[in-house]
Amino acid sequence: MGIISLETIQLNAPSTDKLSAIRLAGELLVKAGRVAPSYVEGMLAREQTMSTYIGNGVAIPHGQFEDRASIHESGISLVQFPQGVAWNPDETAYLVFGIAASADEHIGILTNLAEILEEPEEAERLARISDPQELIELLSRPQEIETA
């Protein structure tokens, strides 16, 4: 199973509040066996100290360093909120990626995500995709290595 899988994706989630959105992203990781339930509390605590909203309609909640013991296996969840979730004043998240990483396996997906999100139109497209397999393929594609 890859770091992101069909069981860690929920599309078309109904609009909710920020903390419920974080819980939902965390619960997908719990149900997939990637983290202990206590990790979700760490994700909520992290949000209290620093916003995980990164722009273009995307938030990446994750636990704090001390929560690493609650990670069984690295994983990324994705919850798509077509109507959006108010994250911070004047910031709305349409995609919420829950991240649990005990090593660096998640870096490739975050790199792909960063490349996709450079263009606001691409972020909007991700927020509207209706096929979870398409999301997995976009986020898991091999990294191109630039040569000089």
VEXNU-80010 format. One line per field, with one value per atom (N, C-alpha, C, CB): residue in one letter; x, y, z. Coordinates in Angstrom, 1 decimal, decimal comma. Glycine has a CB too. Layout:
BEGIN
r <- c(A	...)
px <- c(X	...)
py <- c(Y	...)
pz <- c(Z	...)
This chain:
BEGIN
r <- c(M	M	M	M	G	G	G	G	I	I	I	I	I	I	I	I	S	S	S	S	L	L	L	L	E	E	E	E	T	T	T	T	I	I	I	I	Q	Q	Q	Q	L	L	L	L	N	N	N	N	A	A	A	A	P	P	P	P	S	S	S	S	T	T	T	T	D	D	D	D	K	K	K	K	L	L	L	L	S	S	S	S	A	A	A	A	I	I	I	I	R	R	R	R	L	L	L	L	A	A	A	A	G	G	G	G	E	E	E	E	L	L	L	L	L	L	L	L	V	V	V	V	K	K	K	K	A	A	A	A	G	G	G	G	R	R	R	R	V	V	V	V	A	A	A	A	P	P	P	P	S	S	S	S	Y	Y	Y	Y	V	V	V	V	E	E	E	E	G	G	G	G	M	M	M	M	L	L	L	L	A	A	A	A	R	R	R	R	E	E	E	E	Q	Q	Q	Q	T	T	T	T	M	M	M	M	S	S	S	S	T	T	T	T	Y	Y	Y	Y	I	I	I	I	G	G	G	G	N	N	N	N	G	G	G	G	V	V	V	V	A	A	A	A	I	I	I	I	P	P	P	P	H	H	H	H	G	G	G	G	Q	Q	Q	Q	F	F	F	F	E	E	E	E	D	D	D	D	R	R	R	R	A	A	A	A	S	S	S	S	I	I	I	I	H	H	H	H	E	E	E	E	S	S	S	S	G	G	G	G	I	I	I	I	S	S	S	S	L	L	L	L	V	V	V	V	Q	Q	Q	Q	F	F	F	F	P	P	P	P	Q	Q	Q	Q	G	G	G	G	V	V	V	V	A	A	A	A	W	W	W	W	N	N	N	N	P	P	P	P	D	D	D	D	E	E	E	E	T	T	T	T	A	A	A	A	Y	Y	Y	Y	L	L	L	L	V	V	V	V	F	F	F	F	G	G	G	G	I	I	I	I	A	A	A	A	A	A	A	A	S	S	S	S	A	A	A	A	D	D	D	D	E	E	E	E	H	H	H	H	I	I	I	I	G	G	G	G	I	I	I	I	L	L	L	L	T	T	T	T	N	N	N	N	L	L	L	L	A	A	A	A	E	E	E	E	I	I	I	I	L	L	L	L	E	E	E	E	E	E	E	E	P	P	P	P	E	E	E	E	E	E	E	E	A	A	A	A	E	E	E	E	R	R	R	R	L	L	L	L	A	A	A	A	R	R	R	R	I	I	I	I	S	S	S	S	D	D	D	D	P	P	P	P	Q	Q	Q	Q	E	E	E	E	L	L	L	L	I	I	I	I	E	E	E	E	L	L	L	L	L	L	L	L	S	S	S	S	R	R	R	R	P	P	P	P	Q	Q	Q	Q	E	E	E	E	I	I	I	I	E	E	E	E	T	T	T	T	A	A	A	A)
px <- c(0,9	0,0	0,9	-1,0	0,5	1,3	1,0	1,0	1,8	1,6	0,3	2,7	-0,3	-1,7	-2,5	-1,8	-3,7	-4,4	-5,9	-4,2	-6,7	-8,1	-8,7	-8,8	-8,2	-8,8	-8,5	-8,4	-7,5	-7,2	-7,6	-5,7	-8,6	-9,1	-10,6	-8,8	-11,1	-12,6	-12,9	-13,1	-13,6	-14,0	-15,4	-14,0	-15,7	-17,0	-17,5	-18,0	-16,7	-17,1	-17,9	-15,9	-19,0	-19,8	-19,0	-21,0	-19,3	-18,6	-18,8	-19,1	-17,7	-17,7	-16,8	-17,2	-16,5	-15,5	-14,1	-15,9	-13,1	-11,7	-11,4	-10,8	-11,8	-11,4	-12,0	-11,8	-13,2	-13,9	-13,2	-15,4	-12,7	-12,0	-10,7	-11,7	-10,0	-8,7	-9,0	-8,0	-10,1	-10,4	-10,7	-11,7	-11,5	-11,8	-10,6	-12,8	-9,6	-8,4	-7,6	-7,5	-7,6	-6,9	-7,5	-6,8	-8,9	-9,6	-9,4	-11,1	-9,2	-8,9	-7,5	-8,8	-6,6	-5,3	-5,4	-4,3	-6,3	-6,5	-7,1	-7,4	-8,2	-8,9	-8,0	-10,1	-7,1	-6,1	-5,0	-5,6	-5,0	-3,9	-2,6	-3,7	-2,6	-1,3	-0,9	-1,5	-1,9	-1,6	-2,6	-1,8	-2,1	-3,0	-4,0	-2,2	-5,1	-6,1	-5,5	-7,2	-4,5	-3,9	-3,2	-2,8	-2,8	-2,2	-3,1	-1,7	-4,4	-5,4	-5,4	-6,8	-5,3	-5,2	-3,9	-5,2	-2,9	-1,6	-1,8	-0,5	-2,6	-2,9	-3,7	-3,7	-4,6	-5,5	-4,6	-6,7	-3,7	-2,8	-1,9	-2,0	-1,4	-0,5	-1,2	0,0	-2,4	-3,2	-3,4	-4,6	-3,4	-3,6	-2,3	-3,9	-1,2	0,1	0,5	1,2	0,1	0,5	-0,4	2,0	-0,9	-1,8	-1,1	-2,4	-1,9	-1,3	-1,9	-1,6	-2,5	-3,0	-1,8	-4,1	-1,7	-0,5	-0,8	0,2	-2,1	-2,5	-3,2	-1,3	-3,8	-4,5	-5,5	-3,5	-6,2	-7,2	-6,8	-8,1	-5,5	-5,0	-4,5	-3,9	-4,8	-4,2	-3,6	-5,3	-2,5	-1,8	-1,6	-0,4	-2,7	-2,6	-1,7	-3,9	-0,9	0,0	0,2	1,3	0,8	1,1	2,4	1,2	2,7	3,9	5,0	3,6	6,2	7,3	7,1	8,6	6,5	6,3	5,2	6,0	4,5	3,4	3,9	2,3	5,2	5,8	5,6	7,2	5,6	5,4	4,0	5,6	3,1	1,7	1,6	0,7	2,7	2,7	3,1	3,6	2,2	2,6	3,3	1,3	2,8	3,3	3,0	2,7	4,0	3,7	2,5	5,0	1,8	0,6	0,1	-0,5	-0,6	-1,2	-2,7	-0,5	-3,5	-5,0	-5,3	-5,8	-6,4	-6,9	-8,4	-6,5	-8,9	-10,3	-10,6	-10,8	-11,5	-11,9	-13,2	-12,0	-13,2	-14,4	-14,8	-14,2	-15,6	-16,0	-16,6	-17,0	-17,3	-17,8	-16,8	-19,1	-15,8	-14,7	-15,0	-14,6	-13,9	-13,9	-13,2	-13,2	-13,9	-13,2	-12,0	-14,2	-10,8	-9,6	-9,2	-8,5	-8,9	-8,5	-9,3	-7,0	-9,3	-10,0	-9,5	-9,8	-10,4	-10,1	-9,4	-9,3	-9,4	-8,7	-9,7	-7,4	-9,9	-10,8	-10,0	-12,0	-10,2	-9,5	-10,5	-8,9	-10,1	-10,9	-10,3	-11,1	-9,0	-8,3	-7,6	-7,3	-7,8	-7,1	-6,3	-8,1	-5,0	-4,1	-3,6	-2,9	-4,0	-3,5	-2,2	-4,5	-1,2	0,2	0,7	1,1	1,1	1,7	3,0	0,8	4,1	5,4	6,4	5,9	6,9	8,0	9,3	7,7	9,4	10,6	10,3	11,1	11,0	10,9	10,0	12,2	9,2	8,4	7,4	7,7	7,0	6,0	6,6	5,3	7,8	8,5	8,1	10,0	8,1	7,7	6,3	7,9	5,4	4,0	3,9	3,1	4,6	4,5	5,2	5,2	6,2	6,9	5,9	8,2	5,2	4,2	3,1	3,7	2,7	1,6	2,1	1,2	3,3	3,8	3,9	5,2	4,3	4,3	3,0	5,0	2,0	0,6	0,1	-0,2	0,4	-0,2	0,4	-0,2	1,5	2,1	1,1	3,3	0,2	-0,9	-2,2	-0,9	-2,8	-4,1	-5,2	-4,7	-5,1	-6,1	-5,9	-5,9	-4,7	-4,5	-5,0	-3,0	-4,8	-5,4	-6,9	-5,0	-7,5	-8,9	-9,4	-9,4	-8,6	-8,9	-8,9	-7,9	-7,9	-7,8	-9,0	-6,5	-9,4	-10,6	-11,9	-10,7	-11,9	-13,1	-13,0	-13,4	-11,8	-11,6	-12,6	-10,2	-13,2	-14,2	-13,7	-15,5	-12,5	-11,9	-10,7	-11,5	-10,9	-9,8	-8,5	-10,2	-8,6	-7,5	-6,7	-7,9	-7,3	-6,7	-5,8	-7,7	-6,4	-5,6	-4,4	-6,5	-4,5	-3,4	-2,3	-3,8	-2,7	-1,7	-1,0	-2,4	-1,8	-1,2	-0,2	-2,2	-0,5	0,3	1,5	-0,5	1,4	2,4	3,3	1,7	3,2	4,0	5,5	3,6	6,4	7,8	8,3	8,6	9,3	9,8	10,8	10,6	10,7	11,6	12,9	11,0	14,0	15,3	15,8	16,3	16,1	16,6	18,1	16,2	18,6	20,0	20,5	20,4	21,7	22,3	23,1	23,2)
py <- c(-1,2	0,0	1,2	0,0	2,2	3,5	4,4	4,2	5,4	6,4	7,1	7,4	7,2	7,6	6,6	9,1	6,2	5,1	5,5	3,8	4,6	4,9	5,0	3,7	4,2	4,2	5,4	3,0	6,2	7,5	8,7	7,5	8,5	9,7	9,7	9,6	10,9	11,1	12,3	11,3	12,1	13,2	13,7	12,7	14,9	15,4	15,5	14,6	15,8	15,8	17,1	15,9	17,0	18,2	19,2	17,8	20,5	21,6	21,4	22,9	21,8	21,7	22,8	20,3	22,7	23,6	23,1	24,0	23,9	23,6	22,4	24,7	22,4	21,3	20,0	21,6	20,0	18,8	18,3	19,0	19,2	18,8	18,1	20,0	18,6	18,0	16,6	18,9	16,5	15,2	14,2	15,3	14,6	13,7	13,3	14,4	14,2	13,8	12,8	15,0	13,1	12,2	10,8	12,8	10,8	9,5	8,6	9,8	9,2	8,4	7,7	9,2	8,3	7,7	6,7	8,8	6,9	5,9	4,7	6,5	4,8	3,7	2,9	4,2	3,5	2,8	2,1	3,8	2,3	1,7	2,4	0,3	3,6	4,4	5,0	5,5	5,4	6,1	5,6	7,6	5,9	5,6	6,8	5,5	6,6	7,7	8,9	7,2	8,8	9,9	10,9	9,4	10,4	11,2	12,4	10,4	12,1	13,1	14,2	12,5	13,9	15,0	15,9	14,4	15,2	16,0	16,9	15,0	16,4	17,3	18,5	16,5	18,3	19,4	20,4	18,9	19,8	20,7	21,5	19,8	20,9	21,6	22,8	20,7	22,7	23,8	24,9	23,2	24,6	25,7	26,5	25,1	25,9	26,7	27,3	25,8	26,7	27,3	26,8	26,8	27,7	27,3	26,4	28,6	25,4	24,5	24,8	23,1	26,0	26,4	26,9	27,6	26,4	26,8	27,6	25,5	27,9	28,7	28,0	29,4	28,7	28,2	27,1	27,5	27,3	26,4	25,1	26,1	25,0	23,8	23,9	23,2	22,9	22,9	21,5	23,1	21,4	20,2	19,9	20,2	19,6	19,4	18,1	19,2	18,2	17,1	17,2	17,1	16,2	16,2	16,9	14,7	17,0	17,6	16,6	18,4	17,0	16,1	15,0	16,9	15,4	14,4	13,4	15,2	13,7	12,7	11,6	13,5	11,6	10,6	9,2	10,9	9,0	7,7	7,1	7,8	8,0	7,5	7,1	8,6	7,2	6,8	5,4	7,8	4,6	3,1	3,0	2,3	3,8	3,7	5,1	2,5	5,6	6,9	6,9	7,4	7,9	8,0	9,4	7,2	9,6	10,9	10,6	11,6	11,4	11,3	12,6	11,2	12,5	13,7	13,8	13,6	14,9	15,2	16,4	15,4	16,2	17,2	17,8	16,6	19,1	19,9	20,8	20,7	20,4	21,3	22,6	20,6	22,7	24,0	24,8	23,7	24,1	24,8	24,7	26,2	24,9	25,0	26,3	23,7	27,1	28,4	28,0	29,3	28,3	27,9	29,0	27,5	30,1	31,3	32,5	31,6	33,6	34,7	34,9	36,0	35,0	35,2	34,0	36,4	32,8	31,7	30,5	31,3	29,9	28,7	27,5	29,1	26,4	25,2	24,3	24,4	23,9	22,9	21,5	23,4	21,5	20,2	20,2	20,0	19,1	19,0	17,7	19,0	17,8	16,7	16,4	16,9	15,3	14,9	14,1	13,9	14,6	14,0	13,3	15,1	12,1	11,4	10,8	10,2	11,3	10,8	10,5	11,8	9,3	9,0	9,0	7,6	9,2	9,3	10,3	7,9	10,1	11,1	10,6	11,4	9,5	9,0	10,0	7,8	10,9	11,9	13,0	12,5	13,1	14,3	14,3	14,2	13,2	13,1	13,7	11,7	13,2	13,7	15,2	12,9	15,6	17,1	17,9	17,4	17,3	18,0	18,1	17,3	17,0	17,0	18,0	15,6	18,0	18,9	20,4	18,7	20,7	22,0	22,5	22,1	21,5	21,9	22,1	20,7	21,3	21,5	22,8	20,3	23,1	24,3	25,6	24,2	25,5	26,8	27,5	26,5	26,8	27,4	27,3	26,8	28,4	28,4	27,6	29,8	27,6	26,8	25,3	27,1	24,9	23,4	23,0	23,1	23,9	23,6	23,5	24,7	24,4	24,4	23,1	25,6	22,7	21,4	20,2	21,2	20,2	19,1	19,1	19,2	20,3	20,4	19,9	21,9	19,7	19,3	17,9	20,3	17,3	15,9	15,0	15,4	14,1	13,2	11,7	13,2	11,5	10,1	10,1	9,7	9,3	9,3	8,7	8,5	7,8	7,2	8,2	6,0	9,1	10,2	11,1	11,1	11,3	12,1	11,3	12,4	10,0	9,2	9,3	7,8	9,1	9,1	10,5	8,8	11,6	12,9	13,1	14,0	12,7	13,0	12,0	13,0	10,8	9,8	9,6	8,5	10,5	10,3	10,5	11,3	9,7	9,8	11,3	8,9	11,7	13,0	13,1	13,4	14,1	14,4	15,0	15,3	14,5	15,1	16,0	13,9	17,3	18,2	18,1	19,7	18,1	18,0	19,3	16,7	19,6	20,9	20,6	21,5)
pz <- c(0,0	0,0	0,0	1,2	-0,8	-0,9	0,3	-2,2	0,4	1,5	1,5	1,4	0,3	0,1	-0,6	-0,6	-0,2	-0,8	-0,9	-0,1	-1,5	-1,6	-0,2	-2,4	0,7	2,0	2,9	2,8	2,4	3,1	2,4	3,3	1,4	0,7	0,9	-0,8	1,1	1,2	0,3	2,6	-0,8	-1,7	-1,3	-3,1	-1,7	-1,6	-0,1	-2,4	0,8	2,2	2,4	3,2	3,3	3,5	4,3	4,3	4,0	4,7	6,2	4,2	6,9	8,4	8,9	8,8	10,2	10,8	10,7	12,2	11,0	10,9	11,7	11,2	13,0	13,9	13,5	15,3	13,0	12,5	11,3	12,3	10,4	9,2	9,6	8,3	10,6	11,0	11,6	12,1	12,4	13,0	11,9	13,9	10,8	9,7	9,0	8,8	8,7	8,1	9,0	7,8	10,3	11,2	11,3	12,5	11,4	11,5	10,3	11,6	9,1	7,9	8,2	6,6	8,8	9,1	10,1	9,5	11,1	12,2	11,6	13,3	10,8	10,2	9,3	9,5	8,7	7,8	8,5	6,7	9,9	10,7	10,7	10,3	10,1	10,0	11,4	9,0	12,2	13,4	14,5	13,3	15,8	16,9	17,1	18,3	17,7	17,8	18,5	18,7	19,4	20,1	19,1	21,1	17,9	16,9	16,5	15,7	16,4	16,0	17,0	15,9	18,3	19,3	19,0	20,7	18,6	18,3	17,1	18,1	16,1	15,0	15,4	13,9	16,3	16,8	17,6	17,6	18,4	19,2	18,4	20,2	17,3	16,4	15,8	15,2	15,4	14,8	15,8	14,3	17,1	18,1	18,2	19,4	17,8	18,0	16,7	18,5	15,5	14,2	13,2	13,9	12,4	11,3	10,3	10,6	9,8	8,8	7,4	9,2	7,3	6,0	5,2	6,1	3,9	3,1	1,9	2,7	1,7	0,6	-0,5	0,0	-1,5	-2,6	-2,2	-3,6	-1,0	-0,6	0,0	-1,8	0,4	1,0	2,4	0,0	3,2	4,6	4,7	5,7	5,5	5,7	7,3	5,0	8,0	9,4	9,7	10,1	10,7	11,1	12,6	10,3	13,1	14,6	14,9	15,1	16,1	16,6	16,7	17,9	16,9	17,0	18,1	17,4	19,2	20,3	20,0	21,6	18,9	18,5	17,6	17,8	17,2	16,3	16,9	16,1	18,2	18,8	18,5	20,3	18,1	17,7	16,3	18,0	15,5	14,1	14,0	13,3	13,4	13,1	11,8	13,2	10,8	9,5	8,8	8,6	8,1	7,5	6,5	6,7	6,5	5,6	5,4	6,2	4,4	4,0	3,7	2,8	4,4	4,1	3,3	5,4	2,6	1,8	2,0	0,3	2,4	2,5	1,6	4,0	0,7	-0,3	0,2	-1,8	0,3	0,7	-0,4	2,1	-1,3	-2,5	-2,0	-3,3	-0,9	-0,5	0,4	0,3	0,8	1,6	3,1	1,2	3,8	5,3	5,6	5,9	6,4	6,9	7,8	7,7	7,4	8,1	9,1	7,2	8,5	9,2	8,6	9,1	9,2	8,6	7,2	9,4	6,2	4,8	4,2	4,7	4,8	4,2	4,3	5,0	3,1	3,0	2,4	2,1	3,1	2,6	1,9	3,8	0,7	-0,1	0,0	-1,5	0,2	0,3	1,7	-0,9	2,4	3,7	3,7	4,9	3,7	3,7	5,1	2,8	5,7	7,0	6,8	7,8	7,5	7,3	8,6	6,8	8,4	9,5	9,0	10,2	9,4	8,8	9,9	7,8	9,9	10,8	10,2	11,4	8,9	8,1	7,0	7,6	5,9	4,8	3,6	4,3	3,8	2,7	2,1	3,1	2,9	2,5	1,6	3,7	1,5	0,8	-0,6	1,0	-1,3	-2,7	-3,0	-3,3	-2,2	-2,3	-2,1	-1,4	-1,0	-0,7	-1,8	0,6	-2,4	-3,6	-4,7	-4,0	-5,1	-6,1	-5,8	-6,4	-4,6	-4,2	-4,3	-2,7	-3,9	-4,1	-5,5	-3,4	-6,4	-7,8	-8,4	-8,6	-8,0	-8,5	-8,0	-8,0	-6,7	-6,1	-6,5	-4,6	-7,3	-7,8	-8,6	-8,6	-9,3	-10,1	-9,4	-11,5	-9,0	-8,3	-9,1	-8,1	-10,4	-11,2	-11,0	-12,7	-10,8	-10,5	-9,1	-10,6	-8,2	-6,8	-6,9	-5,8	-7,7	-7,9	-8,6	-8,7	-9,5	-10,2	-9,3	-11,4	-8,4	-7,4	-6,5	-6,6	-6,2	-5,3	-5,9	-4,8	-7,2	-7,9	-8,5	-9,0	-8,5	-9,0	-8,4	-8,9	-9,2	-8,6	-8,6	-9,4	-9,0	-9,1	-8,1	-10,5	-7,0	-6,1	-6,6	-4,8	-7,6	-8,2	-9,0	-9,1	-9,6	-10,3	-9,4	-11,1	-8,2	-7,2	-6,7	-5,9	-6,5	-6,1	-7,2	-5,8	-8,4	-9,5	-9,6	-10,8	-9,5	-9,6	-8,4	-9,5	-7,2	-6,1	-5,9	-4,8	-6,6	-6,4	-7,6	-6,1	-8,6	-9,8	-9,4	-10,9	-10,1	-9,8	-10,0	-10,7	-9,2	-9,3	-10,5	-7,9	-11,2	-12,3	-11,7	-13,4	-12,0	-11,5	-12,6	-11,2	-12,2	-13,1	-13,2	-12,6	-14,4	-14,6	-15,2	-15,4	-14,9	-15,4	-16,7	-14,4)
